[in-house]
């Protein structure tokens, strides 16, 4: 029903207004008595063999919702009914900010992809905390944290520490986002020296607070092999708990969408099917280079069970979806989990 009725209607609207319309619609529908139970009955699929223990947490299934969809923690209670094993909110910054000028979100239907240059638009971490205090679901929540646009890189660590401290009582894991292409100079923080300093500072803050939540690092798909080697070293040197691979790409290679259309859209991070292969390559490289020493959450172009399984076979322990959720709808979570279960059972038999 989603792909044949709901998606065509939503795609008549510009992407960002469609996103907010969908949020409002879900919120209204879930106020109807029994709506959450109906959604759970339609979209949830659980099985003991789907459970994953990873960086000290137990996930009921390996399919999560990536950051960016529920930036401000407005809808995680309702979204948990769609069968996600975990939901990541953010990216959150200390102060609320508008992000980049609109339009800043674009569909590439021929490529089952999106281009966004949102720019960490959010209402600020304190506003999200107030919503997290009203959590009604058992779903695991990740907190994706970043820096404000106006904060110079030399002071970026203060923004990450601020967000860490504010969210610490309310999230189950943290994600350090230094890989968005839409905040000026942010990706410079992926360089070995500043990134090591940032992660060591967060580890120290974690000790001071006696916090238990794992800290993950989200990286870009555009890193070279030597930069990925540095990332492996950084994970080991700082003792963080794992990686999320990958964020959106600035590459435009291999698109079916006409070049003129892509050029008119301009700058931004590309997500969806167009980044599937590169994301999987990065996961495989990191897993092999590290000899599987740390967990990897695979994200980037997952639209089917086969896409998710490819990430798991490459070395991911968990996966996340975003663009695929927009193109395929909520039924995809159940389909992916069923496919992963079949794959796991086949592996056991072999």
N, C-alpha and C positions, 0 to 999 in steps of 0.2 A: 504493500500500500504506500509506503514512504516514497519509493523510487518512482511510482507511476502517478501518484496523486499529490503528495505533500511536497516533494522536492521540486517538481515543475512549478508549483505555485510560489515556493520560496525563491526560486531562481528568477522569477519575474522581478523581484526586488533587488536593489543593490545589496552586495554581500553584508556590509556592516549593519544596515537597518534590518535585514533579514535575520541576522544573528540576535539582535535585541528583541525582535518580534517573536522569535522562537522561544527565547527566555521567558518573555511575558506569558506566552501561551502555555508553556509547560507549568509555570507557577500557578496559573489560573486552573488548569486541568487538575493539578494535584491537590487543589483545595476541595475538589468534589469528593465526598466520602467514598472510600473504597478504590479510588483511582490508583493509589500507590500499590495496592494489592494486585490490581489488574495488571499494571505494568510489570510487577515482579513475576506474575504468572506467565506473561507473554515473553519476557525478555531474559529472565534469569536462567542460567544453566550451571548447576554446581555438581561436582563429583569429587570424592576424596582424592582421586589421582591428579586432579587439577591444582591442588594446593601446593604452594611453593614456599619454602623457608629460605629467606634471603636477607642478608645483612641484619640478622637478629629479629626479623619480623616474619609473621606467617600470613601469607596472602591466600585468600580462598581460591583465587584463580589468577593466572599470570597476565591478564589483560587489563590495562589501566587507561585512564583518560589523561592525556598529556596536558601540561600547562598551556595557558592561553585561551582555553575554552571558557573556563570559569575563573577569570582573572581575579575577581573581587570576592570570591567565596559566597556568591549570591545563590547558587543553585545546587550545591553539592549534595544537600539532603535529597532533593528530587532526583538528581542524576544517579544516585546510588541505586535506584530502583531498576536501572537498565542493565544491571548485571556486571558492572565493573568490579575488578578485584581491588582497585585502588583509584583514587582521584587526586590529581595534583592541581592545586590552586596557584594563582600568580601568572606572571611574574609580579611580585609586590615590591614596592620601593618605600623608603621611610615617609616621604611626603607624597600626597596625591599629585598626579600630573596628567595633562590632557593627551600627551603623546604627540605624534606627528599630525600635520594637517590632513584633512580628508579631501578626496577619497584615498584610502590607504589599505584597502582589502579588495582583491580582485580574483575572480574565478578564471581558470583555464580549463573549461569542460573537456576539450579535446585531449587534454593530458591528465584529466582527473586530478588536478592540482590547484593550488592557490598561490598567490603572491601577496605578502603582507608587509607593510612597513608601519605597524601600529606604534612602535616606539615606547613600550612599557606604559601604555595608558592604564592607569588604575587610580583608585580612590585613596590609596595609602594603606600601609600595613595596619594601622590602628583601627580603621574602619572594618577591615577584614577580620580582625581579632574579635570584634563585637559580634560578628556573624558566626564565627567559629564557636563562640560560647553557647550558641543555640543549636549545636549539633544534635541531631536526632537519629543518626545512623551509625552503624558499626563499621562502615567502610573506612579503610585506612586512608588518611589524608596526608599528602605531601605538600610542603611549603616551598615554592620556587621564589628565590629572592634575587634582587638586583640593585642597581644604584640609580639614583635620580639623574636625569639628563644634565642638570646644572652642576652636579658634583664632579670636580676634576678627578681624573684617575688616581692622582696622588692621595686623594682623600676617600677613595672608593671603599676601602676596607671599613671605614666608619659606618657607611650605609649598610653594608652587609651585616656587620655586627649588630646594628640597631634592629634590623629586621629579624635576625636570628633570636635576639633576646625577647622581642615582642611576641614572636610566634611560638617560642619554645614550649609553653604549657599546652599548646593546642594542636600541634601537628605530630605526625608519626615519623616523618623523615624530612630532611632538608635537601634542596637542590640549589647549588650555586650556579647562577646563570651569568656567564661571561661571554656567551657565544652568539647572542642575538646580533644580527647585522644592522639593526635599526636604531641603535643608540650610538651616536658618534664616538668613535675611538674605543668602544667597549671591548672589542675583540683583542685590543692590545693587552688586556688583562690576561689573555691566554698565554702570553709569553712566560717562559719558565720562572724568571725571577719574581715578577709581581704576583703570579698565580701561586707560587709556593708560599710567599709571604702572606697572602690573603687566606689561604687554606690553613696555614699554621696558626694564624690569629683566631680563626673560627674554632679550630681544635682546642686552643687554649680557653676560649670563652665557654666551650662545651664543658671543659673540666671545671671551670669556675662555677658554673651553674649546676654541676653534677647531672648534666643532661645525658639522656640515653639514646636520643635519636641519631640514626646514621646520617652522615653527610655525604652527598653525591655531587659530582661535578658534571654539568651538561656542556658538551663540546660541539663544535661546528663540524660539518662534513667536509669543509674546505681545507682542513689541515693537511700538510704534507706528511709523508712517512716519517721524516725526521722530527716534525712537530708532534706526531703521534707517539714517537719514541720518548719524547720529553714528557708527554702526558703520563705514560706508563711509569716513568721514573718519579714524577710528582706524586702520583697516587701512593707509590711505595714509600717515598720519603716523608710525606705528610701524614700517612696513616688514615686517610679518608676511606670511606667504606665502599665506594664504587663509582661508576660512570653512567651517564645517560648519553647514548649515541644514537641519533644526532639531532642537532637543531636544524633550522632551515638553511638552504644553500644560496649563495649569491650567483652560482653558475646558471646559465641558461642553455646549456648544451642538450641537444637531442629532443627539443620540444617539437610537438606537432603544431602547436599554435603558431600562426604566421608571425614572422620576425617583426613585421611592422606593428602588429598588435602588442607584442611583448615590449618593443621599444617604447611605444606610447604609454604603457603602464609605468615603466621606469624602474627605479630602485626598489629593493625589498627582498625579503627572504622567500624562497620557493619551497613549498612543501607539497606532499602528496605523491602520486605514483612516479612523478619525474625524479624524485630523490630516492626511490626504493633501493636501487642497485648500489648507489654510492654509500648509503647508510649501512647496508649489509656488508659491504667491503670493509668499511671502517670497523664495524663490530668484529669481523673475522680477523682483521689485522691486530687489533688490540688484544683479542682473546689469545691468539697464537703468540704474540710478542710477550705477553704477561704470563704465559703458560697457565691461564685461567686462575691467576692469583686473586682476582677480585671480581665481583659481580658486575654485569653490564645490563642496563635496561635498554632494549632496542626500540627505537622510534624513528619513523621516517618512511612514509609511503606504504603503510599497512592498510590494505583495503579488503583482503581476503584471508582465510585461514592459511593458505599457501604462503602468503607474504609473511605472516607471523611465524610460521614454522621455519621459513628460511632464516629469519633472524635468530630463532632458537638454535637451529643447526649451526649457525655461524658462531655461536657462543653466548648469546643473550640468555639471561635467566628469567627476565620478565620483558613484556612489550607494552608499548603505549600507542594509542591512536588519537588522531585529531582530525586531519583533513578527510580521512576515510569515513569518519563518523558523519561528516557533513554530506558526503556523496552517497554513502550507503545506508545511513540511518541507524536507529538503535538495534535493529535485528542483527546487525553485523557482529555484535559482541557475542551473542549466543552462537552464531555460526562459527566464529573463530574458536571459541572454547570447545565446541563439539569437534571441530577439525583437529585441534591440539590433542584432545583426548584420544581420538582415533590414532593419531600419529604416535602418541605415547604407548598405547596398547600394542600397536604394530611393532614398535621397538622392543617391547618386553618379550613378544613372541619370537622375534628374531634372536 
